[in-house]
Amino acid sequence: MRRLLLVIALVLLPGALRAQFTQREYQERRQALAARVPDGVILALGSPEPAEDYMSFYQNASFNYLTGFLEPDAALVMVKRGGDVTSTMFVQPRDPAAETWTGARLGMAGVRQRTGMQARPSGELISVLDSLAASGVPLMVVGQVPRDVSGAPGHVATPDEQLVAALRRRHPSLDVEPINEIVMLLRGTKSATEQAMIRKAVDITVLAQQEAMRALEPGMNEFELQALIEYTFRRNGADRPSFATIVGSGPNSTTLHYNADDRLIQPGETVVMDIGASYKGYAADVTRTIPSNGVYSSEQRDIYQIVRDAQAAAERAATLGAPASAMSDAAVEALGTGLARLGLIESPAATYDCQFGDAVRKCPQYRLYYMHGLGHGIGLEVHDPDQYYFTRTIEPGSAFTIEPGIYVRADVLDVLPDTPANRALAERLRAAVQKYRNIGVRIEDDYLVTEKGVEWISRAPREMDEIEALMKSPGARSAPVVP
């Protein structure tokens, strides 16, 4: 009976079946790209077959965005002449012998049916490109091709670069222009269906955060929480983690992208859990910092509250039409004020001597403990382009994170550039650093922007009292299903 209820729940998940991409949406994306470029040939390159057939394959985000096609060694060729645009997919043909090892392929007939585009075998791509290049039309490339496709000494060319370089050798006068930035601009505005996928990824991630909070006990290894988190992802329909799961305890909580997840968690430590599920290719990214024994110490509370205040300040600044920079400005002001109050910096505007190459410059002291940006877009990649990267304002269609943090590394004063000013500064700050050493706190949430405003969608417990209450509540360690 429990298994039957589980199956029913999975079928009835909100949006699980309703939120599907249509042929029309992909077609509109390709039309939007074509409308932004001059006449010529658009070549979008899919990801290559893995080196071994037992390795996982993941389609690159831009090709997925334009086609929804998830098989390797594919390409899209669009020819624009005046107002007319023709689109052809080049894909691996059906091959029963190969499919025995790697699974069924759509083949040309399947691609035509699924995408509505013409389809040809991938082996014909080069001859078609040669024919188009010989006609003198420019080639615009979506793929891993730098603006200077000639490469640099010592550079190992990607498959995309190799293809384009060979084409240019055969056609020296060919005009090649990467147009990845145009696709990034388009990807920065999320459709209603994309937002539904992001919501689902976030819902699964929030559930995993809650399960990890319930399960944590001192003496566990970090990888035990990692395993529970990723099990919760998969059990609830996620494809995979959208990035390497971060479970960092004690000193590891002060390392931004620590993902070894292989340390015994000790009593009295902060544990940073920066995690995200990928659902139908769309990423979530949610971070919580919890106390290993279920109760924050007074020192941990001091740091945590500053970070939470900074996030709340950024949230208040996140309004429709507001400059995106206002979020970071508000968070930095709160962080600086809080760090000065604890004696970790001398004042919100204080500086220290920092090294840039051979030059010594002045850097804000708060950067000793907060060295990353406030957030980033989310979508087909965990660090996805967002429209505010281009428009500088917060508008409907955005999907982004807000993630301030403070990381008091035990050696932060020992690695300062050795200058008289820094030596004096280190002595003034040393007592505070000793008091708060090895406490790392990051709080990260996900937001969607609609015509109604900016919505916080990653509603895992984040106030300290809420987290402590959940960690004390009884609950099985098996992961339930998202309601």
C-alpha positions as CSV (number, residue, x, y, z in Angstrom):
1,M,0.0,0.0,0.0
2,R,2.8,2.5,0.9
3,R,4.4,1.9,-2.5
4,L,1.0,2.5,-4.3
5,L,0.6,5.7,-2.4
6,L,4.1,6.8,-3.3
7,V,3.4,6.1,-7.0
8,I,0.1,8.1,-6.8
9,A,1.9,11.0,-5.0
10,L,4.6,11.1,-7.7
11,V,1.9,11.2,-10.5
12,L,0.0,14.0,-8.7
13,L,3.0,16.2,-7.9
14,P,2.1,19.8,-8.7
15,G,3.4,20.7,-12.1
16,A,5.0,17.3,-12.6
17,L,3.0,16.6,-15.7
18,R,1.5,20.0,-16.5
19,A,4.8,21.9,-16.7
20,Q,6.2,20.5,-20.0
21,F,8.0,22.4,-22.7
22,T,6.3,22.4,-26.1
23,Q,7.6,22.4,-29.6
24,R,6.3,25.9,-29.9
25,E,8.4,27.2,-27.0
26,Y,11.6,25.9,-28.4
27,Q,10.6,27.3,-31.8
28,E,10.0,30.7,-30.3
29,R,13.5,30.6,-28.7
30,R,15.1,29.9,-32.0
31,Q,13.0,32.6,-33.7
32,A,14.1,35.1,-31.0
33,L,17.8,34.2,-31.7
34,A,17.4,34.5,-35.4
35,A,15.8,37.9,-35.0
36,R,18.8,39.2,-33.2
37,V,21.4,38.3,-35.8
38,P,22.1,39.3,-39.4
39,D,21.6,37.0,-42.4
40,G,23.9,34.0,-42.4
41,V,24.3,30.6,-40.8
42,I,23.7,29.9,-37.1
43,L,25.5,26.7,-35.9
44,A,24.6,25.5,-32.4
45,L,26.7,22.6,-31.2
46,G,25.6,20.0,-28.7
47,S,27.9,18.2,-26.3
48,P,30.0,15.3,-27.5
49,E,29.7,11.7,-26.6
50,P,31.5,10.9,-23.4
51,A,34.9,9.2,-23.7
52,E,33.5,6.0,-22.4
53,D,29.9,4.8,-22.9
54,Y,29.4,4.0,-19.2
55,M,30.0,7.7,-18.3
56,S,27.1,10.1,-17.8
57,F,26.2,12.4,-20.6
58,Y,24.8,15.9,-19.9
59,Q,23.7,18.2,-22.7
60,N,25.1,21.7,-22.6
61,A,22.7,24.4,-21.5
62,S,22.5,26.6,-24.6
63,F,21.9,23.7,-26.9
64,N,19.3,22.3,-24.6
65,Y,17.7,25.7,-24.4
66,L,17.4,26.0,-28.2
67,T,16.4,22.4,-29.0
68,G,15.5,20.4,-25.9
69,F,17.5,17.6,-27.5
70,L,19.4,15.5,-25.0
71,E,21.5,13.1,-27.1
72,P,25.2,13.6,-27.8
73,D,27.0,14.6,-31.0
74,A,24.1,16.7,-32.3
75,A,24.1,20.1,-34.0
76,L,21.5,22.6,-35.1
77,V,22.0,24.6,-38.3
78,M,19.8,27.6,-39.0
79,V,20.0,29.5,-42.3
80,K,18.6,33.0,-42.2
81,R,18.0,34.7,-45.5
82,G,15.8,37.9,-45.3
83,G,12.7,37.0,-43.4
84,D,13.1,33.2,-44.0
85,V,14.8,30.9,-41.5
86,T,15.2,27.2,-42.1
87,S,16.3,24.9,-39.2
88,T,17.9,21.4,-39.5
89,M,19.0,19.1,-36.8
90,F,22.0,16.8,-37.3
91,V,21.8,13.8,-35.1
92,Q,23.1,10.3,-34.7
93,P,21.0,7.8,-36.8
94,R,19.4,4.8,-35.3
95,D,21.9,2.0,-34.7
96,P,20.7,-1.1,-32.9
97,A,24.2,-2.3,-32.2
98,A,25.3,0.9,-30.6
99,E,21.9,1.3,-28.8
100,T,22.5,-2.0,-27.1
101,W,25.2,-0.2,-25.1
102,T,24.0,3.4,-24.8
103,G,20.2,3.2,-25.1
104,A,17.7,4.0,-27.8
105,R,18.2,7.0,-30.1
106,L,15.5,9.1,-31.6
107,G,17.1,9.1,-35.0
108,M,16.0,11.4,-37.8
109,A,12.3,10.3,-37.8
110,G,12.0,10.7,-34.1
111,V,13.6,14.2,-34.2
112,R,11.3,15.3,-37.0
113,Q,8.3,14.1,-35.0
114,R,9.5,15.6,-31.6
115,T,10.9,18.9,-32.8
116,G,9.1,19.7,-36.1
117,M,12.5,20.4,-37.7
118,Q,14.2,18.8,-40.6
119,A,16.7,16.1,-39.6
120,R,19.8,14.7,-41.2
121,P,22.5,12.2,-40.0
122,S,25.3,13.9,-38.0
123,G,27.8,12.5,-40.5
124,E,26.5,14.9,-43.1
125,L,27.1,18.1,-40.9
126,I,30.6,18.8,-42.3
127,S,29.7,18.6,-45.9
128,V,26.7,20.9,-45.4
129,L,28.8,23.4,-43.5
130,D,31.4,23.3,-46.3
131,S,28.7,24.0,-48.8
132,L,27.3,26.9,-46.8
133,A,30.8,28.3,-46.1
134,A,31.6,28.2,-49.8
135,S,28.7,30.4,-50.6
136,G,30.3,33.2,-48.6
137,V,27.7,33.6,-45.9
138,P,28.9,34.4,-42.3
139,L,28.9,31.7,-39.7
140,M,27.6,32.5,-36.2
141,V,28.4,29.8,-33.6
142,V,26.8,28.8,-30.3
143,G,29.3,26.6,-28.6
144,Q,32.6,26.5,-26.8
145,V,34.3,28.7,-29.4
146,P,36.2,31.8,-28.2
147,R,36.0,35.1,-30.2
148,D,39.5,34.4,-31.5
149,V,39.0,30.8,-32.9
150,S,42.7,30.5,-33.8
151,G,43.5,29.5,-30.2
152,A,46.6,30.3,-28.1
153,P,49.9,28.5,-27.5
154,G,49.4,25.6,-25.1
155,H,45.6,25.7,-25.4
156,V,43.9,22.4,-25.8
157,A,41.1,22.9,-28.3
158,T,37.6,21.8,-27.5
159,P,35.7,19.7,-30.0
160,D,33.7,22.8,-31.0
161,E,37.0,24.7,-31.6
162,Q,38.4,21.9,-33.6
163,L,35.4,21.7,-35.8
164,V,35.4,25.5,-36.5
165,A,39.2,25.7,-36.9
166,A,39.1,22.9,-39.5
167,L,36.3,24.7,-41.3
168,R,38.3,27.9,-41.4
169,R,41.3,26.1,-42.7
170,R,39.3,24.9,-45.7
171,H,37.6,28.3,-46.1
172,P,40.1,31.0,-45.1
173,S,37.8,33.9,-45.9
174,L,35.0,32.5,-43.7
175,D,33.6,35.1,-41.3
176,V,33.1,33.3,-37.9
177,E,31.4,35.1,-35.0
178,P,30.5,33.5,-31.6
179,I,27.0,34.5,-30.5
180,N,26.9,32.8,-27.1
181,E,26.2,36.1,-25.4
182,I,23.0,36.6,-27.4
183,V,21.8,33.2,-26.2
184,M,22.8,34.1,-22.7
185,L,20.6,37.2,-23.0
186,L,17.6,35.1,-24.1
187,R,18.2,32.6,-21.3
188,G,18.2,35.4,-18.8
189,T,14.4,35.8,-19.0
190,K,12.6,32.7,-17.7
191,S,9.3,31.6,-19.2
192,A,6.4,30.5,-17.1
193,T,7.3,26.9,-17.8
194,E,10.9,27.5,-16.9
195,Q,9.9,29.1,-13.7
196,A,7.7,26.0,-12.9
197,M,10.7,23.8,-13.4
198,I,12.8,25.9,-11.1
199,R,10.1,25.9,-8.4
200,K,10.1,22.1,-8.6
201,A,13.8,21.9,-8.2
202,V,13.7,24.3,-5.3
203,D,10.9,22.3,-3.6
204,I,12.9,19.2,-3.7
205,T,16.0,21.0,-2.4
206,V,14.1,22.5,0.5
207,L,12.9,19.0,1.5
208,A,16.5,17.8,1.4
209,Q,17.5,20.6,3.6
210,Q,14.8,19.7,6.1
211,E,15.8,16.1,6.1
212,A,19.4,16.9,6.7
213,M,18.5,19.2,9.6
214,R,16.5,16.4,11.2
215,A,19.2,13.9,10.7
216,L,22.4,15.7,11.9
217,E,24.1,14.5,15.0
218,P,27.7,15.1,16.2
219,G,29.9,12.2,15.2
220,M,28.3,11.8,11.8
221,N,30.5,12.2,8.7
222,E,29.8,15.0,6.3
223,F,29.2,12.4,3.6
224,E,26.3,10.9,5.5
225,L,24.4,14.1,5.1
226,Q,25.5,14.3,1.5
227,A,24.1,10.8,0.9
228,L,20.8,11.7,2.5
229,I,20.5,14.9,0.6
230,E,21.2,13.3,-2.8
231,Y,18.9,10.4,-2.0
232,T,16.2,12.8,-1.3
233,F,16.8,14.5,-4.6
234,R,16.5,11.3,-6.6
235,R,13.6,9.9,-4.7
236,N,11.6,13.0,-5.5
237,G,12.3,13.0,-9.2
238,A,15.4,15.2,-9.5
239,D,17.9,14.3,-12.3
240,R,20.9,14.8,-10.1
241,P,22.6,17.5,-8.0
242,S,22.9,20.7,-9.9
243,F,26.4,21.1,-8.6
244,A,28.8,19.3,-6.2
245,T,27.0,19.0,-2.8
246,I,28.7,21.1,-0.1
247,V,28.5,19.8,3.5
248,G,31.2,21.7,5.4
249,S,31.6,21.5,9.2
250,G,33.8,23.4,11.5
251,P,36.8,24.8,9.6
252,N,35.3,23.4,6.4
253,S,32.4,25.8,6.9
254,T,34.8,28.7,6.1
255,T,35.8,27.2,2.7
256,L,33.4,28.6,0.0
257,H,33.2,25.6,-2.3
258,Y,34.4,22.8,-0.1
259,N,32.9,19.6,-1.5
260,A,35.1,16.7,-0.3
261,D,32.4,16.1,2.4
262,D,34.7,13.7,4.3
263,R,35.1,14.9,7.9
264,L,33.6,13.8,11.2
265,I,31.3,16.5,12.5
266,Q,32.2,17.6,16.0
267,P,29.9,19.1,18.7
268,G,29.6,22.8,18.8
269,E,30.3,23.5,15.1
270,T,28.5,25.2,12.3
271,V,27.6,23.0,9.3
272,V,27.2,24.8,6.0
273,M,24.9,22.8,3.6
274,D,25.0,24.4,0.1
275,I,22.9,22.1,-2.1
276,G,20.7,22.1,-5.2
277,A,18.6,19.6,-7.1
278,S,18.4,19.6,-10.9
279,Y,14.9,19.0,-12.1
280,K,14.4,18.5,-15.9
281,G,17.7,20.3,-16.3
282,Y,16.8,23.3,-14.1
283,A,18.8,24.1,-11.0
284,A,18.1,25.1,-7.5
285,D,20.7,26.5,-5.1
286,V,19.8,26.7,-1.4
287,T,22.2,27.1,1.6
288,R,21.5,26.7,5.3
289,T,24.0,26.8,8.2
290,I,23.0,24.8,11.2
291,P,24.5,23.9,14.6
292,S,26.0,20.4,14.8
293,N,24.4,19.7,18.2
294,G,21.1,21.4,17.5
295,V,21.6,24.7,19.4
296,Y,23.6,27.7,18.2
297,S,26.3,29.0,20.6
298,S,26.3,32.7,21.4
299,E,29.2,33.2,19.1
300,Q,27.5,31.4,16.3
301,R,24.3,33.4,16.9
302,D,26.3,36.6,16.6
303,I,27.6,35.7,13.2
304,Y,24.4,34.1,11.9
305,Q,22.3,37.1,12.8
306,I,24.6,39.5,10.9
307,V,24.3,37.3,7.8
308,R,20.5,37.0,8.2
309,D,20.2,40.8,8.6
310,A,22.3,41.3,5.4
311,Q,20.0,38.9,3.5
312,A,16.9,40.6,4.8
313,A,18.3,44.0,3.8
314,A,19.0,42.7,0.2
315,E,15.4,41.2,0.1
316,R,13.9,44.6,1.0
317,A,16.0,46.2,-1.8
318,A,14.8,43.6,-4.3
319,T,11.8,45.2,-5.9
320,L,10.4,45.5,-9.4
321,G,12.3,48.1,-11.4
322,A,15.0,48.6,-8.8
323,P,18.7,48.5,-9.7
324,A,20.1,45.0,-9.1
325,S,23.1,46.6,-7.4
326,A,20.9,47.9,-4.6
327,M,20.6,44.3,-3.3
328,S,24.4,44.0,-2.9
329,D,24.8,47.6,-1.5
330,A,22.2,46.9,1.2
331,A,23.8,43.6,2.2
332,V,27.3,45.0,2.4
333,E,26.1,47.8,4.6
334,A,24.5,45.3,7.0
335,L,27.6,43.1,7.0
336,G,30.0,45.9,7.6
337,T,27.9,47.3,10.5
338,G,27.7,43.9,12.1
339,L,31.3,42.9,11.7
340,A,32.4,46.2,13.2
341,R,30.1,45.7,16.1
342,L,31.8,42.3,16.9
343,G,35.3,43.8,16.5
344,L,36.1,41.7,13.5
345,I,36.7,44.9,11.5
346,E,37.5,48.4,12.7
347,S,34.6,50.2,11.0
348,P,32.3,49.6,8.0
349,A,34.5,51.7,5.8
350,A,37.9,50.5,7.2
351,T,40.5,49.1,4.8
352,Y,43.6,46.9,4.9
353,D,46.6,46.4,2.6
354,C,45.8,43.8,-0.1
355,Q,48.0,42.4,-2.8
356,F,47.3,42.7,-6.5
357,G,50.2,41.3,-8.4
358,D,53.2,43.3,-7.3
359,A,51.1,46.2,-6.1
360,V,49.7,46.8,-2.7
361,R,46.3,48.4,-2.6
362,K,43.6,49.2,-0.1
363,C,40.7,46.8,0.2
364,P,37.6,46.9,2.5
365,Q,38.2,45.0,5.7
366,Y,34.8,43.3,5.4
367,R,36.3,41.4,2.5
368,L,38.4,39.5,4.9
369,Y,35.3,37.5,5.9
370,Y,33.0,38.1,2.9
371,M,34.8,37.5,-0.4
372,H,32.1,36.5,-2.9
373,G,29.2,38.2,-4.7
374,L,25.7,38.4,-3.3
375,G,24.1,36.0,-5.7
376,H,23.6,34.8,-9.3
377,G,21.0,33.7,-11.8
378,I,19.7,30.2,-11.7
379,G,18.2,28.2,-14.5
380,L,19.6,25.5,-16.9
381,E,22.9,26.1,-15.0
382,V,23.3,26.7,-11.3
383,H,25.1,29.9,-12.3
384,D,22.8,30.8,-15.1
385,P,22.6,34.2,-16.9
386,D,20.0,36.5,-15.5
387,Q,18.5,39.4,-17.4
388,Y,19.7,41.8,-14.7
389,Y,23.2,41.1,-15.8
390,F,22.3,42.9,-19.0
391,T,19.6,45.4,-18.0
392,R,21.0,46.1,-14.5
393,T,17.4,46.2,-13.1
394,I,15.1,43.7,-11.5
395,E,12.3,42.8,-14.0
396,P,9.7,39.9,-14.5
397,G,11.3,36.7,-15.7
398,S,14.3,36.8,-13.4
399,A,15.4,33.9,-11.3
400,F,18.3,34.5,-8.9
401,T,19.8,33.8,-5.5
402,I,20.7,36.0,-2.5
403,E,23.5,34.5,-0.5
404,P,25.5,36.7,1.9
405,G,28.0,35.0,4.1
406,I,30.7,35.5,6.8
407,Y,33.6,33.1,7.1
408,V,36.0,33.5,10.0
409,R,39.0,31.5,8.9
410,A,41.4,30.7,11.8
411,D,44.4,31.9,9.7
412,V,42.8,35.0,8.2
413,L,45.2,37.4,9.9
414,D,48.2,35.2,9.3
415,V,47.9,35.4,5.5
416,L,47.6,39.1,5.2
417,P,50.3,40.8,3.1
418,D,53.2,41.6,5.4
419,T,53.0,45.4,5.7
420,P,53.4,47.6,8.9
421,A,49.7,48.6,8.6
422,N,48.6,45.0,8.4
423,R,50.7,43.9,11.3
424,A,49.2,46.5,13.5
425,L,45.7,45.7,12.2
426,A,46.2,42.0,13.0
427,E,47.0,42.7,16.6
428,R,43.9,44.8,17.0
429,L,41.6,42.2,15.5
430,R,43.2,39.1,16.9
431,A,41.1,38.7,19.9
432,A,37.9,38.9,17.9
433,V,39.1,36.4,15.3
434,Q,40.1,34.0,18.1
435,K,36.6,34.3,19.6
436,Y,34.8,33.6,16.3
437,R,37.4,31.4,14.5
438,N,36.2,28.5,12.3
439,I,32.6,29.8,12.2
440,G,31.3,30.0,8.7
441,V,27.8,31.0,7.9
442,R,26.1,31.3,4.5
443,I,22.3,31.7,4.0
444,E,21.2,31.3,0.4
445,D,17.7,31.5,-1.0
446,D,16.1,31.4,-4.5
447,Y,13.8,34.0,-5.9
448,L,11.5,34.4,-8.9
449,V,10.3,37.7,-10.3
450,T,6.9,38.0,-11.9
451,E,4.6,40.9,-12.7
452,K,3.5,40.8,-9.0
453,G,6.9,41.2,-7.6
454,V,9.9,39.3,-6.2
455,E,8.9,36.0,-4.6
456,W,11.0,34.0,-2.1
457,I,10.5,30.4,-3.2
458,S,13.0,28.4,-1.1
459,R,11.1,28.3,2.1
460,A,13.3,26.0,4.2
461,P,13.6,27.1,7.9
462,R,16.2,29.9,8.1
463,E,15.6,31.8,11.4
464,M,17.7,30.3,14.1
465,D,14.8,29.4,16.4
466,E,13.0,27.7,13.5
467,I,16.1,25.6,12.7
468,E,16.6,24.6,16.3
469,A,13.0,23.6,16.6
470,L,13.2,21.4,13.5
471,M,16.4,19.8,14.7
472,K,14.8,18.9,18.0
473,S,11.6,17.5,16.4
474,P,11.1,13.7,16.1
475,G,11.3,12.3,12.6
476,A,12.4,9.3,10.7
477,R,15.6,9.6,8.7
478,S,14.0,8.2,5.5
479,A,13.3,10.9,3.0
480,P,9.6,11.5,2.3
481,V,8.1,12.7,-0.9
482,V,7.4,16.3,-1.8
483,P,3.8,17.0,-1.1
